[in-house]
């Protein structure tokens, strides 16, 4: 399945943020990879999460940019 189609299925077209598990599934990486990259750099593949109650929430708009344009190292 195309990654943008998978992302649309995960978000159901309504979510603004994904959990770490949902983000990992949408880019076919492990949750540990995302957490490690975040801990080392403050982002993962250019996507910067927000922290809510000890959880990381990843903005769908940045994930779409990642999937359509590639990695942003900023």
N, CA, C and O atoms as a GROMACS GRO file, in nm:
protein
  296
    1UNK      N    1   0.085  -0.118   0.000
    1UNK     CA    2   0.000   0.000   0.000
    1UNK      C    3   0.089   0.124   0.000
    1UNK      O    4   0.192   0.127   0.068
    2UNK      N    5   0.051   0.224  -0.074
    2UNK     CA    6   0.125   0.350  -0.081
    2UNK      C    7   0.125   0.415   0.057
    2UNK      O    8   0.025   0.409   0.128
    3UNK      N    9   0.237   0.477   0.095
    3UNK     CA   10   0.251   0.530   0.232
    3UNK      C   11   0.150   0.640   0.263
    3UNK      O   12   0.102   0.648   0.376
    4UNK      N   13   0.118   0.726   0.166
    4UNK     CA   14   0.018   0.830   0.193
    4UNK      C   15  -0.121   0.770   0.212
    4UNK      O   16  -0.200   0.820   0.293
    5UNK      N   17  -0.150   0.664   0.139
    5UNK     CA   18  -0.278   0.595   0.159
    5UNK      C   19  -0.282   0.533   0.298
    5UNK      O   20  -0.384   0.538   0.366
    6UNK      N   21  -0.170   0.474   0.339
    6UNK     CA   22  -0.163   0.414   0.473
    6UNK      C   23  -0.180   0.520   0.580
    6UNK      O   24  -0.249   0.498   0.679
    7UNK      N   25  -0.117   0.636   0.560
    7UNK     CA   26  -0.130   0.745   0.656
    7UNK      C   27  -0.275   0.792   0.664
    7UNK      O   28  -0.326   0.817   0.773
    8UNK      N   29  -0.340   0.804   0.551
    8UNK     CA   30  -0.481   0.846   0.551
    8UNK      C   31  -0.568   0.746   0.626
    8UNK      O   32  -0.660   0.784   0.697
    9UNK      N   33  -0.537   0.617   0.609
    9UNK     CA   34  -0.611   0.514   0.682
    9UNK      C   35  -0.589   0.527   0.832
    9UNK      O   36  -0.683   0.515   0.910
   10UNK      N   37  -0.463   0.551   0.872
   10UNK     CA   38  -0.432   0.562   1.014
   10UNK      C   39  -0.501   0.683   1.075
   10UNK      O   40  -0.558   0.674   1.184
   11UNK      N   41  -0.496   0.797   1.006
   11UNK     CA   42  -0.553   0.920   1.061
   11UNK      C   43  -0.703   0.928   1.042
   11UNK      O   44  -0.770   1.007   1.108
   12UNK      N   45  -0.756   0.847   0.954
   12UNK     CA   46  -0.898   0.849   0.919
   12UNK      C   47  -0.936   0.988   0.868
   12UNK      O   48  -1.053   1.028   0.875
   13UNK      N   49  -0.835   1.062   0.818
   13UNK     CA   50  -0.860   1.194   0.762
   13UNK      C   51  -0.897   1.300   0.864
   13UNK      O   52  -0.932   1.411   0.824
   14UNK      N   53  -0.890   1.270   0.996
   14UNK     CA   54  -0.938   1.364   1.096
   14UNK      C   55  -0.836   1.403   1.201
   14UNK      O   56  -0.853   1.506   1.266
   15UNK      N   57  -0.731   1.327   1.220
   15UNK     CA   58  -0.635   1.355   1.326
   15UNK      C   59  -0.534   1.461   1.286
   15UNK      O   60  -0.492   1.466   1.170
   16UNK      N   61  -0.494   1.545   1.381
   16UNK     CA   62  -0.388   1.643   1.359
   16UNK      C   63  -0.253   1.589   1.405
   16UNK      O   64  -0.149   1.634   1.358
   17UNK      N   65  -0.256   1.493   1.498
   17UNK     CA   66  -0.134   1.435   1.555
   17UNK      C   67  -0.146   1.284   1.560
   17UNK      O   68  -0.256   1.229   1.574
   18UNK      N   69  -0.031   1.216   1.549
   18UNK     CA   70  -0.026   1.070   1.562
   18UNK      C   71   0.056   1.034   1.685
   18UNK      O   72   0.146   1.108   1.725
   19UNK      N   73   0.023   0.921   1.744
   19UNK     CA   74   0.106   0.866   1.852
   19UNK      C   75   0.236   0.816   1.790
   19UNK      O   76   0.247   0.804   1.668
   20UNK      N   77   0.332   0.786   1.874
   20UNK     CA   78   0.459   0.732   1.826
   20UNK      C   79   0.436   0.601   1.751
   20UNK      O   80   0.499   0.576   1.649
   21UNK      N   81   0.345   0.518   1.800
   21UNK     CA   82   0.316   0.390   1.736
   21UNK      C   83   0.256   0.411   1.597
   21UNK      O   84   0.293   0.341   1.502
   22UNK      N   85   0.165   0.507   1.584
   22UNK     CA   86   0.102   0.532   1.455
   22UNK      C   87   0.203   0.592   1.355
   22UNK      O   88   0.203   0.556   1.238
   23UNK      N   89   0.289   0.684   1.404
   23UNK     CA   90   0.391   0.743   1.318
   23UNK      C   91   0.487   0.634   1.270
   23UNK      O   92   0.522   0.630   1.152
   24UNK      N   93   0.530   0.547   1.361
   24UNK     CA   94   0.622   0.438   1.323
   24UNK      C   95   0.559   0.350   1.216
   24UNK      O   96   0.625   0.313   1.119
   25UNK      N   97   0.433   0.317   1.232
   25UNK     CA   98   0.364   0.233   1.134
   25UNK      C   99   0.356   0.303   0.999
   25UNK      O  100   0.371   0.240   0.894
   26UNK      N  101   0.332   0.434   1.000
   26UNK     CA  102   0.314   0.506   0.873
   26UNK      C  103   0.443   0.517   0.793
   26UNK      O  104   0.439   0.532   0.671
   27UNK      N  105   0.560   0.511   0.861
   27UNK     CA  106   0.687   0.519   0.789
   27UNK      C  107   0.764   0.387   0.795
   27UNK      O  108   0.882   0.382   0.758
   28UNK      N  109   0.699   0.284   0.840
   28UNK     CA  110   0.757   0.149   0.851
   28UNK      C  111   0.891   0.147   0.923
   28UNK      O  112   0.991   0.096   0.871
   29UNK      N  113   0.892   0.204   1.041
   29UNK     CA  114   1.007   0.201   1.130
   29UNK      C  115   0.959   0.155   1.267
   29UNK      O  116   0.839   0.152   1.294
   30UNK      N  117   1.052   0.120   1.353
   30UNK     CA  118   1.013   0.078   1.488
   30UNK      C  119   0.995   0.202   1.576
   30UNK      O  120   1.052   0.308   1.550
   31UNK      N  121   0.916   0.186   1.680
   31UNK     CA  122   0.895   0.296   1.774
   31UNK      C  123   1.026   0.334   1.842
   31UNK      O  124   1.050   0.450   1.874
   32UNK      N  125   1.112   0.234   1.865
   32UNK     CA  126   1.241   0.263   1.929
   32UNK      C  127   1.329   0.351   1.840
   32UNK      O  128   1.402   0.435   1.891
   33UNK      N  129   1.322   0.333   1.709
   33UNK     CA  130   1.398   0.417   1.616
   33UNK      C  131   1.353   0.562   1.628
   33UNK      O  132   1.435   0.653   1.634
   34UNK      N  133   1.222   0.583   1.632
   34UNK     CA  134   1.168   0.719   1.644
   34UNK      C  135   1.210   0.783   1.775
   34UNK      O  136   1.255   0.898   1.777
   35UNK      N  137   1.196   0.710   1.884
   35UNK     CA  138   1.232   0.765   2.016
   35UNK      C  139   1.382   0.795   2.025
   35UNK      O  140   1.421   0.898   2.080
   36UNK      N  141   1.464   0.706   1.972
   36UNK     CA  142   1.609   0.727   1.975
   36UNK      C  143   1.647   0.850   1.895
   36UNK      O  144   1.723   0.935   1.943
   37UNK      N  145   1.595   0.861   1.772
   37UNK     CA  146   1.624   0.979   1.691
   37UNK      C  147   1.579   1.107   1.760
   37UNK      O  148   1.650   1.208   1.757
   38UNK      N  149   1.462   1.104   1.822
   38UNK     CA  150   1.412   1.221   1.894
   38UNK      C  151   1.504   1.257   2.011
   38UNK      O  152   1.538   1.374   2.030
   39UNK      N  153   1.545   1.157   2.087
   39UNK     CA  154   1.634   1.182   2.202
   39UNK      C  155   1.768   1.239   2.159
   39UNK      O  156   1.824   1.325   2.228
   40UNK      N  157   1.821   1.193   2.047
   40UNK     CA  158   1.953   1.238   2.001
   40UNK      C  159   1.949   1.374   1.930
   40UNK      O  160   2.044   1.451   1.940
   41UNK      N  161   1.840   1.403   1.859
   41UNK     CA  162   1.839   1.522   1.774
   41UNK      C  163   1.725   1.620   1.800
   41UNK      O  164   1.729   1.733   1.752
   42UNK      N  165   1.624   1.579   1.875
   42UNK     CA  166   1.508   1.666   1.898
   42UNK      C  167   1.402   1.653   1.789
   42UNK      O  168   1.300   1.722   1.793
   43UNK      N  169   1.427   1.565   1.693
   43UNK     CA  170   1.330   1.538   1.586
   43UNK      C  171   1.357   1.398   1.532
   43UNK      O  172   1.455   1.334   1.569
   44UNK      N  173   1.270   1.352   1.446
   44UNK     CA  174   1.290   1.224   1.380
   44UNK      C  175   1.258   1.242   1.233
   44UNK      O  176   1.142   1.264   1.196
   45UNK      N  177   1.360   1.231   1.149
   45UNK     CA  178   1.344   1.252   1.004
   45UNK      C  179   1.285   1.389   0.974
   45UNK      O  180   1.211   1.406   0.878
   46UNK      N  181   1.320   1.488   1.057
   46UNK     CA  182   1.273   1.624   1.036
   46UNK      C  183   1.138   1.655   1.098
   46UNK      O  184   1.094   1.770   1.093
   47UNK      N  185   1.072   1.558   1.157
   47UNK     CA  186   0.942   1.578   1.220
   47UNK      C  187   0.963   1.602   1.369
   47UNK      O  188   1.021   1.518   1.438
   48UNK      N  189   0.915   1.716   1.419
   48UNK     CA  190   0.930   1.753   1.560
   48UNK      C  191   0.799   1.728   1.634
   48UNK      O  192   0.697   1.788   1.601
   49UNK      N  193   0.802   1.642   1.734
   49UNK     CA  194   0.679   1.613   1.810
   49UNK      C  195   0.654   1.717   1.918
   49UNK      O  196   0.741   1.798   1.951
   50UNK      N  197   0.534   1.713   1.974
   50UNK     CA  198   0.505   1.788   2.095
   50UNK      C  199   0.489   1.685   2.206
   50UNK      O  200   0.451   1.571   2.182
   51UNK      N  201   0.518   1.728   2.329
   51UNK     CA  202   0.501   1.640   2.444
   51UNK      C  203   0.370   1.674   2.515
   51UNK      O  204   0.345   1.790   2.548
   52UNK      N  205   0.290   1.573   2.537
   52UNK     CA  206   0.164   1.589   2.609
   52UNK      C  207   0.155   1.478   2.712
   52UNK      O  208   0.143   1.361   2.677
   53UNK      N  209   0.161   1.514   2.838
   53UNK     CA  210   0.148   1.415   2.945
   53UNK      C  211   0.250   1.304   2.936
   53UNK      O  212   0.218   1.188   2.962
   54UNK      N  213   0.373   1.336   2.899
   54UNK     CA  214   0.478   1.235   2.889
   54UNK      C  215   0.476   1.155   2.760
   54UNK      O  216   0.559   1.066   2.741
   55UNK      N  217   0.384   1.186   2.671
   55UNK     CA  218   0.376   1.117   2.542
   55UNK      C  219   0.422   1.211   2.432
   55UNK      O  220   0.409   1.333   2.443
   56UNK      N  221   0.475   1.154   2.326
   56UNK     CA  222   0.513   1.231   2.208
   56UNK      C  223   0.399   1.222   2.107
   56UNK      O  224   0.352   1.113   2.075
   57UNK      N  225   0.356   1.337   2.057
   57UNK     CA  226   0.256   1.341   1.952
   57UNK      C  227   0.317   1.408   1.830
   57UNK      O  228   0.374   1.517   1.840
   58UNK      N  229   0.305   1.342   1.716
   58UNK     CA  230   0.374   1.382   1.592
   58UNK      C  231   0.274   1.447   1.497
   58UNK      O  232   0.170   1.388   1.467
   59UNK      N  233   0.304   1.569   1.449
   59UNK     CA  234   0.209   1.641   1.362
   59UNK      C  235   0.193   1.575   1.225
   59UNK      O  236   0.291   1.550   1.155
   60UNK      N  237   0.069   1.548   1.189
   60UNK     CA  238   0.038   1.484   1.062
   60UNK      C  239   0.088   1.568   0.945
   60UNK      O  240   0.137   1.513   0.846
   61UNK      N  241   0.077   1.700   0.955
   61UNK     CA  242   0.120   1.786   0.843
   61UNK      C  243   0.268   1.767   0.814
   61UNK      O  244   0.308   1.766   0.697
   62UNK      N  245   0.351   1.752   0.918
   62UNK     CA  246   0.495   1.730   0.897
   62UNK      C  247   0.523   1.589   0.844
   62UNK      O  248   0.617   1.569   0.768
   63UNK      N  249   0.442   1.492   0.886
   63UNK     CA  250   0.459   1.355   0.837
   63UNK      C  251   0.426   1.349   0.688
   63UNK      O  252   0.494   1.281   0.611
   64UNK      N  253   0.322   1.420   0.648
   64UNK     CA  254   0.285   1.424   0.505
   64UNK      C  255   0.399   1.487   0.426
   64UNK      O  256   0.433   1.439   0.317
   65UNK      N  257   0.459   1.594   0.479
   65UNK     CA  258   0.574   1.656   0.411
   65UNK      C  259   0.689   1.559   0.399
   65UNK      O  260   0.752   1.550   0.294
   66UNK      N  261   0.717   1.484   0.506
   66UNK     CA  262   0.821   1.384   0.503
   66UNK      C  263   0.794   1.280   0.394
   66UNK      O  264   0.884   1.245   0.318
   67UNK      N  265   0.672   1.231   0.388
   67UNK     CA  266   0.638   1.125   0.292
   67UNK      C  267   0.634   1.174   0.149
   67UNK      O  268   0.656   1.095   0.057
   68UNK      N  269   0.608   1.303   0.128
   68UNK     CA  270   0.600   1.353  -0.008
   68UNK      C  271   0.729   1.417  -0.058
   68UNK      O  272   0.759   1.413  -0.178
   69UNK      N  273   0.806   1.476   0.035
   69UNK     CA  274   0.926   1.550  -0.006
   69UNK      C  275   1.056   1.493   0.050
   69UNK      O  276   1.164   1.539   0.011
   70UNK      N  277   1.049   1.396   0.138
   70UNK     CA  278   1.170   1.337   0.195
   70UNK      C  279   1.208   1.403   0.326
   70UNK      O  280   1.132   1.480   0.384
   71UNK      N  281   1.328   1.370   0.372
   71UNK     CA  282   1.375   1.411   0.503
   71UNK      C  283   1.415   1.557   0.503
   71UNK      O  284   1.485   1.604   0.413
   72UNK      N  285   1.369   1.628   0.607
   72UNK     CA  286   1.409   1.766   0.632
   72UNK      C  287   1.501   1.762   0.755
   72UNK      O  288   1.455   1.730   0.864
   73UNK      N  289   1.627   1.792   0.738
   73UNK     CA  290   1.723   1.783   0.849
   73UNK      C  291   1.723   1.904   0.938
   73UNK      O  292   1.814   1.919   1.020
   74UNK      N  293   1.624   1.993   0.926
   74UNK     CA  294   1.622   2.116   1.005
   74UNK      C  295   1.571   2.090   1.137
   74UNK      O  296   1.561   2.182   1.218
   0.00000   0.00000   0.00000
